[in-house]
Amino acid sequence: MSTTPAEAQLIADAPHIPVLLDEVMAALSVQPGETHVDGTFGAGGYTRAILAAGAARVFAFDRDPDAIAAGRALEAESGGRLVLVAERFSRMREALAALGVDSVDGVTLDIGVSSMQLDQAARGFSFQGDGPLDMRMEQAGTSAADFVNDADEAEIADVIHLYGEEPRARRIARAIVAARPLTRTGELADVVRRAMGHHPGMPKDPATRTFQAIRIHLNRELQELEEGLTAAEALLADAGRLAVVSFHSLEDRIVKRFLKSRGGGMGAGSRHRPEAIAATPPSFEAVSRGIRASEAEQRRNPRSRSATLRAAHRTAMPAWPLEPAASAPVSSHHPPPARRGAR
Ligand SMILES: C[S@@+](CC[C@H](N)C(=O)[O-])C[C@H]1O[C@@H](n2cnc3c(N)ncnc32)[C@H](O)[C@@H]1O
């Protein structure tokens, strides 16, 4: 399905249309007086709905200082019910402990980048408009330009292969290294298109997977997701609700596996510690299947086409002991490498 001009205008007019909002709110089942965490504030779509449903307090996290700054007016209007926290959601436990909160009734995560981030060429997330090669959600640390210009060819290939699931990662990495230095998103997109053989009218721009991969790598997005899920597990009170929206299979796999194991659906348990895990009582129940956007929402908001919601209820059992991270990061340039046969 491609985006019609009317759909494109709809997206351009809204800072960020919340995806699967009705389904997320049904899963969170907010009760008056409750305390909730929105781990990914963005433009505040979920937070507004949680406040409107009667939550007494919402702690809304975002690692992007621009999202926090844009939310300050809503925070001021909320009469103390909304507290914005400029922090990664993987650190929600520590951040809430500092605010005197050790348990909450609901946690929601809406993974990935917001439309505001994608639409601002200066943030360097998108190749639709030319901008500096940046892609840093926190606006600090290693930029995309640092990575493509400094990392060695094998590291670049690994990142593109693992986080972009790009079969021609090696060829793209070779082309990137040959074209260095690269400073603009437009330059990187052109290098990838040339390496892949781009034809006008192709359904998907060949640069899409490479941009996704570099963004996920720089922002440690999969590690954040794993750590955010275990932080939510530790914070949620008995019968607390977890709702997670993800946008591609790499993320959804992590959420699905986490809820399947914590919901007692892993049979023999973890290959790391099979006996211990098999004996651990489920910390989640009522684990949902993957919920997709309705056709009407997909027409209204094309971004929702790739979204999957997974939700569950916390049991009274203790949080599970931590397992080694499954999504080993790539590259010694930024996080450490795990070569997986990039071609
Ligand atoms: C898809 S948008 C969320 C949109 C939001 N649900 C709404 O309705 O407006 C994702 C947001 O989460 C933020 N984000 C992504 N990863 C994060 C993390 N690990 N910790 C905190 N914020 C994160 C991004 O900066 C972005 O603003």
Ligand as a Chemical Component Dictionary entry (heavy atoms), coordinates in Angstrom:
data_LIG
# 
_chem_comp.id                   LIG 
_chem_comp.type                 NON-POLYMER 
_chem_comp.pdbx_formal_charge   0 
_chem_comp.three_letter_code    LIG 
# 
loop_
_chem_comp_atom.comp_id 
_chem_comp_atom.atom_id 
_chem_comp_atom.alt_atom_id 
_chem_comp_atom.type_symbol 
_chem_comp_atom.charge 
_chem_comp_atom.model_Cartn_x 
_chem_comp_atom.model_Cartn_y 
_chem_comp_atom.model_Cartn_z 
_chem_comp_atom.pdbx_ordinal 
LIG C1  C1  C 0  6.657  6.677  18.585 1  
LIG S1  S1  S 1  7.025  8.068  19.562 2  
LIG C2  C2  C 0  5.820  8.068  20.841 3  
LIG C3  C3  C 0  4.559  8.792  20.462 4  
LIG C4  C4  C 0  3.557  8.915  21.582 5  
LIG N1  N1  N 0  3.019  7.638  21.984 6  
LIG C5  C5  C 0  2.427  9.837  21.170 7  
LIG O1  O1  O 0  1.271  9.401  21.181 8  
LIG O2  O2  O -1 2.699  10.995 20.858 9  
LIG C6  C6  C 0  8.435  7.511  20.426 10 
LIG C7  C7  C 0  9.035  8.528  21.382 11 
LIG O3  O3  O 0  9.762  7.785  22.338 12 
LIG C8  C8  C 0  11.008 8.358  22.531 13 
LIG N2  N2  N 0  11.904 7.260  22.888 14 
LIG C9  C9  C 0  12.360 6.276  22.082 15 
LIG N3  N3  N 0  13.132 5.431  22.772 16 
LIG C10 C10 C 0  13.151 5.883  24.043 17 
LIG C11 C11 C 0  13.767 5.419  25.244 18 
LIG N4  N4  N 0  14.531 4.333  25.253 19 
LIG N5  N5  N 0  13.553 6.107  26.385 20 
LIG C12 C12 C 0  12.770 7.229  26.382 21 
LIG N6  N6  N 0  12.180 7.722  25.273 22 
LIG C13 C13 C 0  12.355 7.048  24.125 23 
LIG C14 C14 C 0  11.371 9.053  21.253 24 
LIG O4  O4  O 0  12.251 10.119 21.516 25 
LIG C15 C15 C 0  10.007 9.510  20.757 26 
LIG O5  O5  O 0  9.737  10.817 21.191 27 
# 
loop_
_chem_comp_bond.comp_id 
_chem_comp_bond.atom_id_1 
_chem_comp_bond.atom_id_2 
_chem_comp_bond.value_order 
_chem_comp_bond.pdbx_ordinal 
LIG C1  S1  SING 1  
LIG S1  C2  SING 2  
LIG S1  C6  SING 3  
LIG C2  C3  SING 4  
LIG C3  C4  SING 5  
LIG C4  N1  SING 6  
LIG C4  C5  SING 7  
LIG C5  O1  DOUB 8  
LIG C5  O2  SING 9  
LIG C6  C7  SING 10 
LIG C7  O3  SING 11 
LIG C7  C15 SING 12 
LIG O3  C8  SING 13 
LIG C8  N2  SING 14 
LIG C8  C14 SING 15 
LIG N2  C9  SING 16 
LIG N2  C13 SING 17 
LIG C9  N3  DOUB 18 
LIG N3  C10 SING 19 
LIG C10 C11 SING 20 
LIG C10 C13 DOUB 21 
LIG C11 N4  SING 22 
LIG C11 N5  DOUB 23 
LIG N5  C12 SING 24 
LIG C12 N6  DOUB 25 
LIG N6  C13 SING 26 
LIG C14 O4  SING 27 
LIG C14 C15 SING 28 
LIG C15 O5  SING 29 
# 
